């Protein structure tokens, strides 16, 4: 059985756009069977185990300034997550939207460099099959919509930066030799809040990710020294 670890933010968590529960200070969450990760699991079948490791507000490598929301820095718990799920065949990495918040003042290029730090952690780990590193599928998040009621955490510069991530992530994935998916080619953000996905978009993303995962796993060839990937795009 292949283990697929989906490591990300509210896009993986399944946040419902425009829904917020003030009692628990959390966005509404789509039921498990409706999330794109469940569509991924259903599409892949019983030969795969899809694991969600996701947190609202999770960033790539920066600490959140807002009080009361610790552990949002994605790189701090990545190795822990890999060890908990060992052996991990593939990490589906979907982060970057929260880095676009005004408080971080991160350029699109800086966010891409941050993502590379996470990739380096995964590549240098021995938490994949036979003690090698897991495969990586890098996903560029859907761009933020420029709506009039966009959350105050983002501004017009956030919107413009979000539109650059797809190209920059693609270049990074090609340089690093990892699978890549630009969510902008598959889904759009909801006009309800400008950055989360409506329910109608979730199956589209789940099926697209499944195609990339199947392709990536098919490119594994077993040799005496372990798994060798031929995938480079």
C-alpha positions in Angstrom: 0.0 0.0 0.0 1.2 3.5 -0.9 1.0 6.2 1.8 0.2 9.7 0.4 0.7 12.5 2.9 -1.2 15.7 2.1 0.6 18.5 3.9 -1.0 21.9 3.8 -3.3 24.6 5.1 -7.0 25.3 4.9 -7.1 24.2 1.3 -6.3 20.7 2.6 -8.3 21.1 5.8 -11.5 21.7 3.8 -12.4 25.2 4.9 -15.8 26.4 3.7 -15.6 29.8 2.1 -17.5 32.6 3.9 -18.4 30.5 6.9 -16.9 31.2 10.3 -17.9 29.8 13.8 -17.2 32.6 16.3 -17.6 30.1 19.3 -14.6 28.1 18.3 -12.9 30.7 16.1 -12.7 28.3 13.1 -13.9 28.4 9.6 -16.7 26.0 8.7 -15.3 22.7 7.5 -16.7 20.5 4.7 -17.6 17.0 5.8 -14.9 14.5 5.3 -16.5 12.7 2.3 -16.8 16.0 0.4 -13.2 17.2 0.8 -10.8 16.8 -2.2 -8.6 14.5 -0.2 -11.5 12.1 0.2 -12.1 12.3 -3.6 -8.4 11.6 -4.0 -8.7 8.5 -1.7 -11.8 7.2 -3.5 -10.2 7.7 -6.9 -6.9 6.0 -5.9 -8.6 3.1 -4.3 -7.6 0.6 -1.6 -4.0 0.4 -2.7 -3.4 3.8 -1.3 -3.8 5.5 2.1 -4.4 9.3 1.9 -3.5 11.1 5.1 -4.4 14.7 5.9 -2.0 16.9 7.8 -3.5 20.3 7.6 -3.9 23.4 9.6 -5.8 26.6 9.0 -3.4 29.5 8.6 -0.4 27.2 8.1 2.5 29.0 6.3 5.6 27.7 4.6 8.4 28.9 7.0 7.2 32.0 8.8 5.7 32.5 12.3 2.3 34.0 12.6 2.2 37.3 14.5 -1.5 37.0 15.6 -1.6 35.9 19.3 -3.2 32.6 20.1 -2.4 30.8 16.9 0.9 29.0 17.5 2.4 26.2 15.4 1.4 27.8 12.0 4.9 27.6 10.7 4.8 24.6 8.3 8.5 23.7 8.4 8.6 23.2 12.1 6.4 20.1 12.2 7.2 18.6 8.8 9.8 16.1 9.9 7.5 15.1 12.8 4.7 14.5 10.4 6.9 12.4 8.1 8.2 10.3 11.0 4.7 9.7 12.4 3.5 8.3 9.0 6.7 6.5 8.0 7.1 5.1 5.4 5.7 7.9 3.2 5.7 7.3 -0.5 4.6 10.7 -1.6 4.1 14.1 0.0 1.5 16.3 -1.6 2.6 19.8 -0.7 0.0 22.6 -0.9 1.1 25.8 0.9 1.6 29.4 0.1 -1.7 31.2 0.4 -1.2 32.3 4.0 2.3 33.6 3.2 0.5 36.2 1.1 -1.0 37.9 4.2 0.0 41.5 4.7 1.6 40.7 8.1 4.3 38.6 6.5 5.3 41.0 3.7 6.6 38.1 1.6 7.2 38.5 -2.2 6.1 35.7 -4.5 9.8 34.9 -5.1 10.4 34.7 -1.3 7.4 32.4 -0.8 8.8 30.1 -3.6 12.1 30.1 -1.8 10.3 29.1 1.4 8.6 26.2 -0.4 12.0 25.0 -1.5 13.1 24.8 2.1 10.2 22.4 2.8 11.2 20.4 -0.3 14.8 20.3 0.9 13.6 18.9 4.3 11.6 16.2 2.5 14.4 15.3 0.1 17.0 15.1 2.8 14.8 12.9 5.0 14.9 9.1 5.0 11.1 8.7 5.7 10.2 7.1 2.4 10.3 3.5 1.2 13.5 1.6 2.0 14.8 4.6 4.0 14.9 6.9 1.0 13.1 10.2 0.6 9.4 10.4 -0.3 8.3 11.6 -3.7 6.9 15.1 -3.9 3.9 16.5 -5.7 4.0 20.3 -5.5 0.7 22.1 -5.9 0.4 25.9 -6.5 -2.6 27.2 -4.6 -5.5 28.8 -6.5 -5.0 32.6 -6.9 -6.9 34.9 -4.6 -9.8 36.8 -6.2 -9.9 40.5 -6.1 -13.3 40.9 -4.4 -14.6 44.0 -2.6 -15.0 42.1 0.7 -11.7 40.3 0.8 -10.5 39.5 4.3 -8.4 42.3 5.8 -5.4 39.9 6.1 -5.0 40.2 2.4 -4.7 43.2 0.1 -4.4 44.0 -3.7 -0.7 43.1 -3.6 -1.6 39.7 -2.1 -3.9 39.1 -5.1 -1.2 40.1 -7.6 1.4 37.9 -5.8 -0.9 34.9 -5.7 -1.1 35.1 -9.5 2.6 34.7 -9.8 2.9 31.6 -7.7 1.8 29.1 -10.3 4.6 30.0 -12.7 7.3 30.2 -10.0 6.3 26.9 -8.4 6.3 25.3 -11.8 9.9 26.4 -12.4 10.9 25.2 -9.0 9.3 21.8 -9.5 11.1 21.4 -12.9 14.4 22.4 -11.4 14.0 20.0 -8.5 12.6 17.2 -10.7 9.3 16.8 -8.9 5.7 16.4 -10.0 3.7 19.7 -10.2 0.1 20.8 -10.5 -1.1 24.3 -10.8 -4.5 24.5 -9.1 -5.4 27.6 -11.2 -5.6 25.2 -14.2 -8.2 23.1 -12.4 -10.2 25.2 -9.9 -11.0 28.8 -8.9 -11.3 30.4 -5.6 -14.8 31.2 -4.3 -16.3 34.7 -4.7 -17.7 34.3 -1.2 -14.3 35.0 0.4 -11.8 35.1 -2.4 -9.4 32.4 -1.4 -11.1 29.2 -0.4 -12.8 26.7 -2.7 -16.5 26.1 -3.2 -17.8 22.6 -2.8 -18.1 22.2 -6.6 -14.4 22.7 -7.0 -13.3 20.0 -4.6 -13.9 16.9 -6.8 -12.1 18.6 -9.7 -9.0 19.1 -7.6 -9.2 15.6 -6.0 -9.3 13.9 -9.4 -6.5 16.0 -10.9 -4.3 15.2 -7.9 -5.1 11.5 -8.3 -3.9 11.5 -11.9 -0.6 13.0 -10.8 -0.2 10.6 -7.9 -0.8 7.6 -10.0 1.6 8.8 -12.6 4.2 9.5 -10.0 3.9 6.0 -8.4 4.0 4.4 -11.8 7.4 6.0 -12.3 8.8 4.2 -9.4 11.1 1.3 -10.5 12.3 -1.2 -8.0 16.1 -1.8 -8.2 18.6 -3.3 -5.8 19.3 0.1 -4.4 15.7 1.0 -3.9 13.2 3.2 -5.6 14.3 5.3 -8.5 12.0 8.0 -10.0 12.0 8.8 -13.7 9.5 11.6 -13.4 10.8 15.1 -13.9 7.9 17.3 -14.6 
